[in-house]
Amino acid sequence: MSTEIKLNEIKDPKFLKTLSYKELNLLCAQIRQEIIDKTSINGGHIASNLGVVELTIALHRVFDFSKDKLLLDVGHQCYTHKILTGRSLEHLRKKDGVSGFEKRHESIYDCFEAGHSSTSLSSAYGMAVVRDNEKANYDVVAVIGDGALTSGLAFEGLNNIGQGATKVIIILNDNEMSISKSTGGFARFLQRIRASVSYNKRKKAYQRIMCKTRLGLGIYNLSARIKNKFKHMFLSSNIFDTMGFVYLGPVDGHNIKAMEKALTQAKKSTRSVVIHVLTIKGKGYKYAEEDKLGKWHGVPSFNKETGEFNGDKSHKSWSQEISSLVYKKMKENEKIILINPAMIQGSALENIFSDFKGRSYDVGICESHAFTMASGIALNGYHPIISIYSTFMQRAFDEIQQDLARMNLSSTILIDRSGLVGEDGETHQGIFDEAMLYTMPNVTISMPSNVTEAKVLLDESMNDHAVFAIRYPRDKVYNYGEDVNFKYGEWLNVNDMDSDTVIISFGPIINVLKERIKNTRIINAIYQKPILKSNVEALLKYKRIIIYNPYATKEGFINNLIEMLALYNYRGEISFLAVKEDFIKAASQNEQMHEVKVSLDDLESLLNTPKGVQ
């Protein structure tokens, strides 16, 4: 490769097979720089993508993914794959730009879509079953990280594939990280396998020395037979062997030649294969490579020279403020235990995990386990707080309903990233959790507009109300609020405006409504569930009620409030604005609000143009 390849002129990965290993290594450096450049402008998942550059190139050299199937678990490590298949990162994660995840509509090379972890193995098995039923000839390859493999869903898929005759090739990308450091027994198991790398290097050196002479060869063969005999007598196979897989590795994931050898061997196998690949998350960028907390997993735009993140540094995020409140509460009450599924850094919980080591638990990417674990804590007299992203909480519907709500167990759920989240797009929107929780008995749903309200809600959640959910958005906090006292289920008057119309809303948008809407009564429905009789009766005097919820779909609070108004024979006009029932694509949060028509402009338009029930 006499000159650099123009990455924006790549059409497909076929050119890779014409390059020498020296040229491939130069290309890897070029791609890494492109990933750093574009994520520094657009934000994105940088560390995971820098870690799989060589692995992705090796995959495309051995397989033809225009007919073979490549499934990237979670899908957030797809940037090299996108570059090699003719897609620019210029407008990565922006409106009408390429997604930060695999997307089938973007390319024939994307056969799969995900944004949640641990789905690749089950889906790969389904594809392979159809292939075999149709007697087709192509490979199905799933790339899954060591953190994603700790999920129950991944183990279900692994168990099914290993015991069946349907072949799937699994690449276990082991970088000792999930988002932050991997936790649990499986992480320790992989650590033991990694330790065997140095042993294998010494074994190969011994083999080279001994096999130079006939005597040495004889001694080597005898020692190998004795070693293998004792190995089979005293050492068990690893978990993959036991489950029925051909196990290859560990392999250096940054050595393209070694990767190709393992991939070719897997391609020839008649059984399902696990290739254990060792990579460095963040490789090639100092700040990401040295990060052990997960700070460089998913990032906003940043200064690539200094590693400093861009954005408003004068205000803390909702995650940070809620974390501070929890810290104080845990200091006051020794019977609180915090649970978080692999999002310590994202939910700003580092101080809690540092200072309350015996009372804070990162359970890894195991949302279902987190909530059932919480039920055990509650049944034994302690109060569990589960801090979790809205989009990931959905994976634990049954456990919340059956193991907490059904048994009426006192617990607090802190639902981070509620509402529209921006550039991560369809898989990460926090707009469905409100409706999900609304279907369950013994569940309280709330959303504060400022930090003072959040503190009151957190305090109230300790008072045996069964499951108590506190939702908050992916945003900065711009209002700390004045001292306020309100009882369980009560709504708050935002202003004392005398009008025939009332706007019912909640969450941080209340602060903007107060400044922008000057001639209409506004009520802060800080509790979305339960809806008290007194709250509904107070609305009956108004000629028009507008319910404004830019944080969720209408299936939760809005539909239930309308139903209650009907039961009270309300004869006035009801209008509402809510996020549409759809999977909202990547864009900025402001662009998404306008796209789904829940912006303040849309509210003012509705306020000025009565249209009745919509």
C-alpha positions as MATLAB code, in Angstrom:
seq = 'MSTEIKLNEIKDPKFLKTLSYKELNLLCAQIRQEIIDKTSINGGHIASNLGVVELTIALHRVFDFSKDKLLLDVGHQCYTHKILTGRSLEHLRKKDGVSGFEKRHESIYDCFEAGHSSTSLSSAYGMAVVRDNEKANYDVVAVIGDGALTSGLAFEGLNNIGQGATKVIIILNDNEMSISKSTGGFARFLQRIRASVSYNKRKKAYQRIMCKTRLGLGIYNLSARIKNKFKHMFLSSNIFDTMGFVYLGPVDGHNIKAMEKALTQAKKSTRSVVIHVLTIKGKGYKYAEEDKLGKWHGVPSFNKETGEFNGDKSHKSWSQEISSLVYKKMKENEKIILINPAMIQGSALENIFSDFKGRSYDVGICESHAFTMASGIALNGYHPIISIYSTFMQRAFDEIQQDLARMNLSSTILIDRSGLVGEDGETHQGIFDEAMLYTMPNVTISMPSNVTEAKVLLDESMNDHAVFAIRYPRDKVYNYGEDVNFKYGEWLNVNDMDSDTVIISFGPIINVLKERIKNTRIINAIYQKPILKSNVEALLKYKRIIIYNPYATKEGFINNLIEMLALYNYRGEISFLAVKEDFIKAASQNEQMHEVKVSLDDLESLLNTPKGVQ';
ca = [
       0.000    0.000    0.000;
       2.174    2.810   -1.298;
      -0.357    5.478   -0.278;
      -3.117    5.591    2.269;
      -6.426    4.117    1.194;
      -9.144    6.727    0.859;
     -11.597    5.356    3.373;
     -14.511    7.276    1.910;
     -13.956    5.543   -1.444;
     -14.264    1.994   -0.090;
     -17.249    0.175   -1.636;
     -16.907   -3.304   -0.135;
     -14.350   -5.378    1.819;
     -13.026   -7.434   -1.131;
      -9.939   -5.225   -1.483;
      -8.669   -6.523    1.892;
      -7.605   -9.847    0.338;
      -5.146   -8.040   -1.955;
      -3.188   -6.420    0.906;
      -0.072   -7.695    2.661;
       0.032   -7.938    6.446;
       2.224   -4.851    6.575;
      -0.357   -2.952    4.515;
      -3.165   -4.299    6.695;
      -1.455   -3.003    9.830;
      -1.123    0.423    8.232;
      -4.822    0.281    7.346;
      -5.654   -0.566   10.971;
      -3.831    2.552   12.144;
      -5.669    4.605    9.537;
      -9.075    3.242   10.594;
      -8.303    3.863   14.269;
      -7.493    7.472   13.518;
     -10.731    7.815   11.566;
     -12.736    6.418   14.503;
     -11.014    8.823   16.917;
     -11.551   11.780   14.565;
     -15.239   11.129   13.917;
     -16.240   10.214   17.476;
     -14.442   13.316   18.760;
     -16.928   15.302   16.651;
     -20.068   13.159   16.859;
     -19.613   11.226   20.090;
     -20.202    7.486   20.131;
     -18.835    4.175   21.373;
     -15.118    4.705   20.959;
     -13.329    2.207   23.231;
     -15.155   -0.900   22.009;
     -14.569    0.056   18.364;
     -10.853    0.733   18.783;
     -10.501   -2.746   20.281;
     -11.903   -4.732   17.332;
     -10.200   -3.204   14.281;
      -7.888   -6.166   13.507;
     -10.587   -8.667   14.440;
     -13.058   -7.060   12.008;
     -10.512   -7.015    9.182;
      -9.636  -10.678    9.781;
     -13.320  -11.612    9.713;
     -13.847   -9.870    6.385;
     -10.754  -11.537    4.893;
     -11.868  -15.061    5.815;
     -15.636  -14.739    5.268;
     -17.839  -13.131    2.636;
     -20.531  -11.384    4.641;
     -22.544  -10.531    1.575;
     -23.700  -14.174    1.911;
     -22.256  -15.325    5.265;
     -23.931  -13.799    8.331;
     -22.148  -11.539   10.832;
     -23.903  -10.701   14.089;
     -22.201   -8.169   16.349;
     -23.590   -8.443   19.865;
     -25.040   -5.105   21.009;
     -23.808   -3.807   17.642;
     -21.989   -0.783   19.060;
     -18.570   -2.098   17.918;
     -19.516   -1.851   14.218;
     -17.546    1.237   13.123;
     -14.719   -0.646   11.369;
     -17.316   -2.946    9.802;
     -19.186    0.094    8.484;
     -16.052    1.672    7.013;
     -15.085   -1.595    5.281;
     -18.567   -1.977    3.809;
     -18.638    1.449    2.223;
     -20.221    3.679    4.872;
     -18.822    6.985    6.069;
     -18.725    7.962    9.748;
     -19.005   11.626    8.772;
     -22.518   11.997   10.232;
     -22.315    9.120   12.679;
     -25.343    8.981   15.045;
     -26.802   12.167   13.585;
     -30.200   12.645   11.981;
     -30.170   10.853    8.594;
     -26.548    9.747    9.177;
     -25.276    6.210    9.760;
     -26.364    4.577   12.988;
     -23.996    3.754   15.821;
     -25.311    0.187   15.615;
     -25.825   -2.353   12.833;
     -28.831   -1.444   10.694;
     -30.271   -3.723    8.013;
     -31.556   -0.881    5.866;
     -28.040    0.575    5.598;
     -26.244   -2.339    3.950;
     -26.513   -5.950    2.743;
     -23.606   -6.588    5.123;
     -25.848   -5.923    8.142;
     -28.045   -8.968    8.703;
     -28.837   -8.180   12.325;
     -29.808   -5.269   14.576;
     -29.390   -4.814   18.310;
     -28.764   -2.172   20.922;
     -29.285   -4.379   23.939;
     -26.726   -6.945   24.985;
     -26.520  -10.720   24.673;
     -29.006  -11.334   21.839;
     -26.545  -12.458   19.153;
     -26.226  -16.149   20.041;
     -29.935  -16.915   20.057;
     -30.487  -15.034   16.812;
     -27.437  -16.663   15.186;
     -28.772  -20.093   16.124;
     -32.124  -19.236   14.547;
     -30.405  -18.201   11.304;
     -28.302  -21.366   11.288;
     -31.398  -23.553   11.835;
     -33.023  -22.064    8.715;
     -29.775  -22.479    6.754;
     -29.615  -26.171    7.599;
     -33.315  -26.727    6.895;
     -32.848  -25.201    3.449;
     -29.561  -27.097    2.952;
     -27.861  -23.779    2.178;
     -24.112  -23.224    2.382;
     -22.979  -20.225    4.410;
     -21.457  -19.536    7.814;
     -23.136  -17.771   10.722;
     -20.673  -15.852   12.907;
     -21.563  -14.148   16.190;
     -19.131  -11.772   17.928;
     -19.916  -11.384   21.623;
     -17.994   -9.624   24.377;
     -16.965  -11.129   27.691;
     -19.377   -8.817   29.515;
     -22.330   -9.727   27.280;
     -21.672  -13.432   27.823;
     -22.507  -13.076   31.519;
     -26.162  -12.438   30.669;
     -28.678  -15.229   31.212;
     -29.933  -14.877   27.637;
     -26.431  -15.475   26.269;
     -26.066  -18.617   28.384;
     -29.418  -19.886   27.148;
     -28.231  -19.464   23.566;
     -24.826  -20.965   24.341;
     -26.409  -24.023   25.933;
     -28.744  -24.580   22.977;
     -26.045  -24.191   20.323;
     -23.501  -26.383   22.107;
     -25.846  -29.356   22.409;
     -27.214  -29.178   18.853;
     -25.947  -30.312   15.471;
     -26.450  -26.869   13.925;
     -23.109  -25.113   13.522;
     -22.497  -21.560   14.681;
     -19.101  -19.843   14.938;
     -18.828  -17.750   18.114;
     -16.082  -15.160   18.593;
     -15.671  -14.403   22.296;
     -14.100  -10.949   22.363;
     -12.411  -10.888   25.753;
     -11.083   -7.474   26.771;
     -11.653   -7.944   30.516;
     -14.305   -5.210   30.314;
     -18.069   -5.029   29.991;
     -18.639   -1.302   30.018;
     -16.595   -0.995   33.137;
     -14.560   -3.894   34.540;
     -16.275   -7.266   34.071;
     -17.586   -8.834   37.249;
     -18.644  -12.265   38.483;
     -17.568  -15.872   38.330;
     -17.441  -16.056   34.536;
     -15.001  -13.130   34.442;
     -12.735  -15.067   36.851;
     -13.041  -18.163   34.644;
     -11.866  -16.203   31.599;
      -9.035  -14.784   33.669;
      -7.797  -18.318   34.335;
      -7.887  -19.099   30.626;
      -5.989  -15.890   29.854;
      -3.281  -17.026   32.277;
      -2.707  -20.007   30.000;
      -1.375  -17.729   27.243;
       2.030  -17.383   28.907;
       2.090  -21.161   29.495;
       1.399  -21.808   25.789;
       4.210  -19.457   24.767;
       6.684  -21.330   26.991;
       5.398  -24.667   25.652;
       6.018  -23.594   22.041;
       9.523  -22.361   22.884;
      10.275  -25.725   24.542;
       8.933  -27.541   21.473;
      11.133  -25.549   19.066;
      14.282  -26.248   21.100;
      13.649  -29.966   21.657;
      12.592  -30.768   18.095;
      15.920  -29.665   16.584;
      17.480  -33.133   17.152;
      16.161  -36.726   16.981;
      16.949  -37.279   20.697;
      15.238  -34.035   21.626;
      12.176  -34.984   19.542;
      11.948  -38.327   21.367;
      12.186  -36.648   24.764;
       9.559  -34.074   23.728;
       7.089  -36.741   22.524;
       7.541  -38.792   25.723;
       7.078  -35.736   27.973;
       4.011  -34.677   25.972;
       2.373  -38.113   26.403;
       3.070  -38.103   30.153;
       1.763  -34.535   30.479;
      -1.421  -35.320   28.554;
      -2.036  -38.450   30.636;
      -1.857  -36.475   33.882;
      -3.903  -33.653   32.364;
      -6.783  -35.995   31.505;
      -6.560  -37.648   34.934;
      -6.594  -34.514   37.044;
      -7.828  -31.538   34.978;
     -11.353  -30.969   33.745;
     -12.138  -29.409   30.362;
     -13.180  -25.768   30.202;
     -16.851  -24.875   30.105;
     -16.973  -24.592   26.312;
     -15.553  -28.095   25.798;
     -18.069  -29.434   28.294;
     -20.964  -27.738   26.506;
     -20.032  -29.379   23.215;
     -18.043  -26.680   21.428;
     -14.714  -26.875   19.668;
     -12.681  -24.373   21.673;
      -9.861  -22.417   19.995;
      -7.669  -19.980   21.825;
      -6.864  -17.763   23.468;
      -5.865  -15.904   20.276;
      -4.263  -12.452   20.068;
      -7.088  -10.339   18.635;
      -4.639   -7.716   17.373;
      -2.669  -10.238   15.282;
      -4.507  -10.494   11.944;
      -2.518  -13.543   10.793;
      -3.227  -15.470   14.009;
      -6.889  -14.493   13.821;
      -7.156  -15.691   10.229;
      -5.647  -19.052   11.143;
      -8.206  -19.572   13.923;
     -11.108  -18.368   11.771;
     -10.104  -20.676    8.900;
      -9.887  -23.603   11.314;
     -13.345  -22.740   12.645;
     -14.701  -22.511    9.113;
     -13.530  -26.094    8.417;
     -14.990  -27.504   11.643;
     -18.153  -29.612   11.447;
     -19.184  -28.559   14.974;
     -19.957  -25.227   16.588;
     -16.814  -23.345   17.584;
     -15.875  -20.798   20.242;
     -12.809  -18.733   19.333;
     -11.531  -16.976   22.445;
      -9.969  -13.694   21.300;
      -7.987  -11.379   23.575;
      -8.226   -7.679   22.729;
      -7.481   -4.340   24.392;
     -10.503   -2.079   24.721;
      -9.624    1.400   23.500;
      -6.421    0.257   21.745;
      -4.545    3.027   20.010;
      -5.957    5.962   21.964;
      -4.223    6.624   25.258;
      -7.203    7.915   27.231;
      -9.520    5.080   26.175;
      -6.854    2.381   26.516;
      -5.997    3.352   30.102;
      -9.638    3.673   31.180;
     -10.754    0.957   33.605;
     -13.977    2.627   34.785;
     -15.907    2.696   31.515;
     -15.633    6.462   31.011;
     -14.595    5.956   27.370;
     -17.208    3.359   26.484;
     -19.839    5.760   25.166;
     -18.803    9.410   24.972;
     -20.035   12.836   23.872;
     -17.873   14.881   21.508;
     -14.405   15.525   22.935;
     -11.050   17.180   22.389;
      -8.971   14.356   20.935;
      -5.700   16.001   21.955;
      -6.548   16.462   25.646;
      -9.240   13.818   26.092;
     -11.543   16.420   27.638;
     -15.268   15.958   26.980;
     -17.219   18.821   25.441;
     -20.530   20.085   26.772;
     -21.994   22.090   29.616;
     -19.696   21.668   32.616;
     -21.440   24.283   34.743;
     -24.385   21.999   35.496;
     -24.460   18.447   36.788;
     -26.482   15.732   35.114;
     -29.624   14.205   36.581;
     -27.633   11.004   37.048;
     -25.069   12.847   39.180;
     -27.669   14.637   41.293;
     -29.713   11.497   41.953;
     -26.528    9.630   42.844;
     -25.654   12.337   45.396;
     -29.088   11.991   47.012;
     -28.715    8.212   47.196;
     -25.234    8.569   48.717;
     -26.638   10.734   51.539;
     -29.554    8.355   52.070;
     -27.233    5.338   52.297;
     -25.120    7.211   54.845;
     -28.240    7.797   56.973;
     -29.712    4.331   56.582;
     -27.476    1.266   56.874;
     -30.254   -1.009   55.670;
     -30.142    0.266   52.080;
     -28.421   -1.849   49.410;
     -27.812   -0.507   45.895;
     -27.889   -2.739   42.807;
     -26.724   -1.678   39.347;
     -26.418   -3.774   36.167;
     -23.123   -2.682   34.548;
     -23.873    1.062   34.437;
     -21.831    2.421   37.361;
     -20.109    5.127   35.355;
     -23.150    5.974   33.210;
     -25.333    6.525   36.278;
     -22.532    8.341   38.163;
     -22.374    5.800   40.996;
     -18.590    5.622   41.392;
     -18.558    7.287   44.848;
     -21.243    4.956   46.161;
     -19.390    1.869   44.986;
     -16.160    3.230   46.430;
     -17.533    4.123   49.873;
     -20.234    1.471   50.385;
     -18.453   -1.644   49.192;
     -20.547   -4.099   51.200;
     -23.816   -2.445   50.204;
     -23.404   -1.775   46.479;
     -23.469   -4.510   43.852;
     -22.679   -4.410   40.138;
     -24.400   -7.549   38.855;
     -23.167   -7.175   35.273;
     -25.503   -7.281   32.280;
     -28.105   -9.251   34.238;
     -31.185   -7.093   34.595;
     -33.554   -9.929   35.490;
     -31.191  -11.164   38.193;
     -30.901   -7.619   39.587;
     -34.613   -7.351   40.366;
     -35.029  -10.862   41.746;
     -31.933  -10.298   43.887;
     -33.702   -7.154   45.133;
     -36.684   -9.273   46.188;
     -34.392  -11.394   48.381;
     -32.951   -8.253   49.953;
     -36.428   -6.848   50.649;
     -37.711  -10.141   52.073;
     -34.821  -10.124   54.539;
     -35.622   -6.694   55.934;
     -33.338   -4.402   53.916;
     -34.400   -1.820   51.331;
     -33.044   -2.387   47.785;
     -32.455    0.501   45.387;
     -32.076   -0.592   41.778;
     -30.425    2.023   39.530;
     -30.988    1.193   35.864;
     -31.439    2.745   32.424;
     -35.052    2.835   31.263;
     -34.363    0.920   28.065;
     -32.613   -1.915   29.920;
     -35.221   -2.173   32.681;
     -37.715   -3.469   30.103;
     -35.773   -6.727   30.004;
     -36.883   -7.500   33.553;
     -40.666   -7.095   33.184;
     -41.469  -10.479   34.719;
     -39.103  -10.110   37.662;
     -40.440   -6.659   38.609;
     -44.026   -7.848   38.323;
     -43.708  -11.286   39.920;
     -40.836  -10.971   42.375;
     -41.328   -7.421   43.678;
     -44.803   -6.037   42.888;
     -46.740   -9.273   43.415;
     -45.206   -9.767   46.856;
     -45.704   -6.081   47.703;
     -42.020   -5.633   48.544;
     -40.665   -2.221   49.520;
     -38.075   -1.207   46.888;
     -36.924    1.836   44.922;
     -36.233    1.843   41.174;
     -34.177    4.774   39.879;
     -34.964    4.901   36.166;
     -32.177    6.759   34.385;
     -32.469    7.981   30.754;
     -36.274    8.210   30.865;
     -37.745    9.898   27.803;
     -36.051   10.624   24.483;
     -32.306   10.016   24.636;
     -30.955   11.329   21.341;
     -28.213    9.834   19.206;
     -28.353    6.204   20.382;
     -31.671    5.947   18.587;
     -34.397    3.308   18.497;
     -32.958    0.763   20.900;
     -32.233    3.205   23.708;
     -35.281    5.458   23.955;
     -36.705    5.547   27.487;
     -40.327    6.051   26.426;
     -41.931    2.679   27.184;
     -41.158    2.065   30.873;
     -44.007    4.225   32.190;
     -46.656    2.222   30.321;
     -44.939   -1.040   31.281;
     -45.004   -0.245   34.999;
     -48.552    1.090   34.776;
     -49.821   -2.416   34.059;
     -48.556   -3.696   37.425;
     -50.351   -3.491   40.777;
     -48.407   -2.206   43.793;
     -46.227    0.133   41.705;
     -45.771    3.884   42.207;
     -44.513    5.984   39.276;
     -43.092    9.473   39.780;
     -40.946   12.063   38.031;
     -39.443   15.148   39.733;
     -38.979   18.501   38.039;
     -36.068   19.514   40.261;
     -33.631   18.115   42.823;
     -35.696   19.168   45.850;
     -38.672   17.167   44.570;
     -36.361   14.245   43.839;
     -35.205   14.233   47.476;
     -38.801   14.201   48.749;
     -39.620   11.314   46.402;
     -36.538    9.332   47.460;
     -37.436    9.826   51.125;
     -41.039    8.754   50.443;
     -39.888    5.646   48.579;
     -38.524    4.284   51.872;
     -42.007    4.289   53.454;
     -43.246    0.840   52.433;
     -45.079    1.740   49.222;
     -44.000   -1.519   47.554;
     -42.275   -0.779   44.215;
     -41.538    2.956   43.969;
     -40.181    4.191   40.611;
     -38.460    7.567   40.209;
     -37.870    8.500   36.568;
     -35.396   11.127   35.346;
     -34.067   12.110   31.906;
     -30.735   12.123   30.148;
     -30.132   15.807   30.703;
     -28.487   18.440   32.870;
     -30.172   19.813   35.983;
     -31.042   23.496   35.641;
     -33.351   23.879   38.649;
     -32.682   22.736   42.201;
     -36.049   23.926   43.498;
     -37.147   25.580   46.716;
     -38.150   23.770   49.884;
     -41.352   21.925   49.210;
     -43.451   19.429   51.091;
     -46.066   17.228   49.495;
     -47.784   14.047   50.534;
     -47.781   10.703   48.774;
     -49.731   10.960   45.496;
     -50.274   14.739   45.675;
     -49.870   17.021   42.681;
     -48.362   20.513   42.900;
     -49.615   23.852   41.599;
     -46.937   25.434   39.435;
     -48.723   28.793   39.231;
     -51.927   30.405   40.473;
     -53.099   31.582   37.064;
     -56.863   31.939   36.796;
     -57.830   30.344   33.466;
     -60.401   28.031   31.902;
     -57.587   25.806   30.620;
     -55.161   23.727   32.663;
     -51.955   22.012   31.521;
     -51.058   18.805   33.347;
     -47.398   17.858   33.021;
     -44.400   16.726   35.081;
     -40.631   16.274   35.007;
     -37.982   18.931   34.254;
     -40.092   20.326   31.379;
     -42.209   21.943   34.127;
     -39.452   24.528   34.672;
     -39.595   25.616   31.028;
     -43.411   25.655   30.990;
     -43.411   27.978   33.992;
     -41.258   30.497   32.113;
     -42.889   30.150   28.707;
     -46.620   29.666   29.371;
     -47.805   32.786   31.195;
     -51.594   32.818   30.838;
     -52.598   29.228   31.623;
     -52.858   27.251   34.842;
     -50.128   24.570   35.119;
     -50.195   21.572   37.450;
     -47.169   19.396   38.205;
     -48.469   15.793   38.280;
     -45.351   14.656   40.102;
     -47.016   11.301   40.801;
     -48.190    9.623   37.612;
     -49.393    6.612   39.575;
     -51.430    6.513   41.709;
     -53.855    9.199   40.474;
     -55.676   10.325   43.610;
     -59.400   11.043   43.612;
     -58.683   14.541   44.936;
     -56.375   15.272   41.987;
     -59.071   14.348   39.458;
     -61.844   16.254   41.272;
     -59.711   19.418   41.195;
     -59.666   19.278   37.382;
     -63.428   19.103   36.838;
     -63.886   22.904   37.019;
     -61.767   23.545   33.920;
     -63.328   23.813   30.461;
     -60.230   22.401   28.837;
     -57.535   19.995   30.029;
     -54.258   19.541   28.149;
     -52.085   16.611   29.258;
     -48.455   17.049   28.181;
     -46.018   14.135   28.523;
     -42.819   14.451   26.425;
     -41.225   11.571   28.351;
     -43.392    8.590   27.376;
     -46.179    7.274   25.163;
     -49.846    7.845   25.972;
     -50.426    4.258   27.189;
     -49.472    4.997   30.774;
     -50.400    8.166   32.635;
     -52.362    9.911   29.874;
     -54.748    7.090   29.031;
     -55.400    6.391   32.702;
     -56.079   10.041   33.534;
     -58.488   10.354   30.591;
     -60.282    7.208   31.765;
     -60.634    8.591   35.292;
     -61.959   11.914   33.971;
     -64.567    9.999   31.987;
     -65.589    8.080   35.116;
     -66.115   11.432   36.843;
     -68.329   12.551   33.905;
     -66.000   15.348   32.862;
     -67.755   17.267   30.036;
     -64.986   19.620   28.995;
     -62.420   19.305   26.222;
     -59.398   16.994   26.618;
     -56.251   17.275   24.503;
     -52.890   15.608   24.939;
     -49.364   15.455   23.599;
     -47.219   12.348   24.086;
     -44.382   10.576   22.311;
     -45.790    8.575   19.421;
     -45.837    4.790   19.586;
     -42.808    4.163   17.420;
     -39.117    3.351   17.513;
     -37.607    6.830   17.340;
     -34.501    7.101   15.173;
     -31.216    8.756   16.079;
     -31.137   12.550   16.192;
     -30.581   15.158   18.879;
     -33.164   15.191   21.679;
     -34.475   18.534   20.440;
     -34.835   17.195   16.882;
     -36.622   14.118   18.196;
     -39.080   16.237   20.208;
     -40.010   18.169   17.059;
     -40.154   15.004   14.970;
     -42.628   13.277   17.306;
     -44.471   16.553   17.942;
     -43.937   16.944   21.680;
     -41.880   20.139   21.550;
     -42.956   23.306   23.327;
     -43.803   24.759   19.907;
     -46.256   21.877   19.437;
     -47.745   22.504   22.884;
     -48.241   26.217   22.177;
     -49.819   25.379   18.821;
     -52.217   22.990   20.541;
     -52.961   25.562   23.239;
     -53.906   28.124   20.596;
     -55.911   25.738   18.401;
     -58.483   23.690   20.342;
     -59.089   20.350   18.629;
     -60.836   18.205   21.190;
     -59.689   14.722   22.112;
     -56.895   13.540   19.789;
];
